[in-house]
Amino acid sequence: MYDFFRSVFIVFFSSPCGGPPNKPQGTYSFPDSQLCPICGRFAPSDQAPCCYCLDKDYHFQSNKVLLQFSVEVEKLLKDFKFRKHKQSTEILCNELINYLTTTCDRPFSICIVPSNPHSIAKKGFDHSRVISKYLENKTNFKIFSPFIRKKGKAQKELNLKQRQENLRNQIYLAEQIKILPPKDERIFVVDDIFTTGSSLDHCSRLLTQLGYKEIYSITFTAKISGTL
């Protein structure tokens, strides 16, 4: 039902030219009143939060979806995540940079959800590291890496409960973390896509164990069932 209402809204209420200026072609922009205040996805009514987030108790305060899902955004993300396409990387990372530089008026730090080592070995590169390196080269953002991830099952084919259990066995805090931001600083957890929110929630929960209280998440897009 969620997918149906979202598709109808895009067809009838979105500009045929895609998103607003400076957005990649084929992206869509919705007013905040049409977005879930928790996951950041399009919500087909003024219900807050959306039906998916009603019974969720995430450890992050809210998620920002940089590009609402579309066929073009799906291709953009696949080109970045599975092919290390340079232009796709630039488009997505610049969206992230633009959001942080235009909306954050106080100190913040970034940590990126680590990639599955099995996926890294299969693709030949680490897409999470690609994001980190791009930000390091283009900005002065403070990036820290408190997480260790060991090999395990991919999240793609798992349901919510299985994803949560899978992550508990894969991602944990490093015994020695080189740099830790001040505990009163805002932390942004960055991931490529919001599906169930399990990866973001697990990493945010680990951050609360380090004493951080103001935790937000950012994703390039948000998954509609049956994609990616």
N, C-alpha and C positions, 0 to 999 in steps of 0.2 A: 504493500500500500504506500509506504514511504517513497519507493522508486516511482510509482505511478504519479503521485502528486507533484514530485519534483520535476518529472519529465514534462508534465502539463504546464507547470509554471515557466519552465525554460522556453517552451515552444511559443506560448502566448504572451509572455510578459518580458522576455529578454530582448535586447536589441539584436537585430539580425547581423549587426557588425561585430558582435561579441562584447567584450568587456569595455571598461572605460579607457581613456587615453593612457598610454604607457603600459597597458596590460597586454600579454601575448594574445594574438588573434585566436578567437574561439573560446575565450574565457568569459565567465559570467559574473556579474556583480549583483548582490542582493542587499537590500537595506537591512540594518542590524535587527529590525523588528521581525525579519523573516529568517533569522539565524538562531540556532540553539545557543543560549549563552554559556553552555558547558562544552559541547563538542565542536561548535562552530559550523556545523553542517546546516544546509537548508532545511527549515522546518515548514511543513505544509500548512501550518496554522499559527496563530499567535500564542499557542501553548508554550510555556516555558517551565522547565526544559522540554526537549523533544521526547517523544515516546521512548526512544532508545535509552536516554539518560535518566529517565524518571526514577529508576531503582538503582542507579549507580552512585557510588560514593568514592569518587576519584581522589587521589592524593595531590593532584594539581588543581588549581582554582578554575582555570578555563583553558580551552584550546583555541588557537587562532588558525583558521584554514586560509592560507594565502591565495589559493586559486580553487574556486569551486569546481567540482568535477565536470568534465565534458570529454568528448571524444578526443579533442585536441590536447587537453591536459593529460589524459591517459597516455597518449603517444609520447608526449613530452617527458613524462615521468619514466616510462619504459626505456626511452632512449638514454636518459640519464642513468637510471638504476642498473640496467642490464648491458648497455653498450658504451657507457662512459662518453656519450656524445658531448662534445665541447660546447656547442651552442645551447643545448638543453641545460647543461650544467650552469652556464652563465645566466640564462633566463631565470631559472629557479632560485639560484643563490642570490641574484640581484633582487628578486622579490623579497627574499628574507632580509637582505641588507636594507632595502628601502623601508620595510615595515619597522624594523628596529630603530633606524635613524630618525624616522619621522614621528614615532609614537612614544618613545622612551625618553623621559626627561629626568631620569635619575640613574645612578650606577646599576649595572646589571652584569651578569655573567651567563655564559652559554655552556651547556653540555649536550652532547649529541648521543642519541641512542646507538650503542655499538652494533655493528653488523654481525650476523652469524658467521663464524669462521668457515663453516661448510659452504656457505654462499660465496664467501671471498675466494675460497679455493676453486670453486666451480667457475666463477666469472673471471678470475684473475686480477681483481681489484676490489678495494673496499670503498663502497659508495659513501659511507659515513665519513671516512677519512678524506674523500674528495671534497665533501662539504667543508670540513674543518680546514683543509689546506686553502681552499678558495677564500674563506673568511680571513684566515691569517694573512694572506697575500693582499687582500683588498681593504681590510679594515684594521682598526685597533681594538676590536672587540676582545674581551677577556674570555678565553675558552679553557675549560678545565675538563679533565677526563678521570672521573672517580670510579668508573666501572670496568670490570673484567667480564668478558663473555667467552664461555667455552663452547665447544661444538655440541650441537644437539639438533633436534627435529626443527624443520622449518615451520614457521607459524601459519603459513598459507592455508593448509588443509585442516587446521584444527578449529574446534569450536571455542567459545569463550572460556569455559572451565578448563579445557585442555591447554589453551594458550597460557592461562595464568599459571598452571602447574609447570608447564614447559619453561616459562621464564624464571620461575623460582629455582629451577635446577640449572639455569644457564647464566644468568646475569647476577653478579654480586659486587660488593664494594671491594676495591683493591685494598690490600693490607697497608700499603704505603702510597699516599696520594701526594704528589709533588707540590701542587698549589691548590689551596682551598680559599675561595672568596670569603669575605666577612659574612657572618651568619645572618646579618640583617639586610643583606643584599638580595635583590630580586634575581631569581634563577629562571632561565628559559631552557626547557628541555626540547630539543629539536629532533624530529623524525621525518621521514619522507612522506608517510601517509597515515591517516587516522582510519583504522578499520574498526576494531573493538575498543581501542584505547588501552589495551592490556600492556603493551610495551611502555607507553608513556606513564601509565599508572604505576607499574612496577619500579621504573627508574625514579619516579617522583617519591615513591614510598622509601626507597633507599636514601634519597636526599633528606627526607625528614629524619632519618636515623642519624644523619650528620648534623642535625640541628637547624636545617633551613625550614622556614615557614611560608615564605612567599614564592611559590613555585607555579609557573605557568608553562604551557606547552605550545609549540608551533609546528604545523605540518604543511608541506607543500600543497597537499590536497587531502580529500577525505573520500574513502572508498564507498561506492555503491555496490550492493551485493552482486556477485557474479563477475567482478572486474579485477584485473591485476592479480 
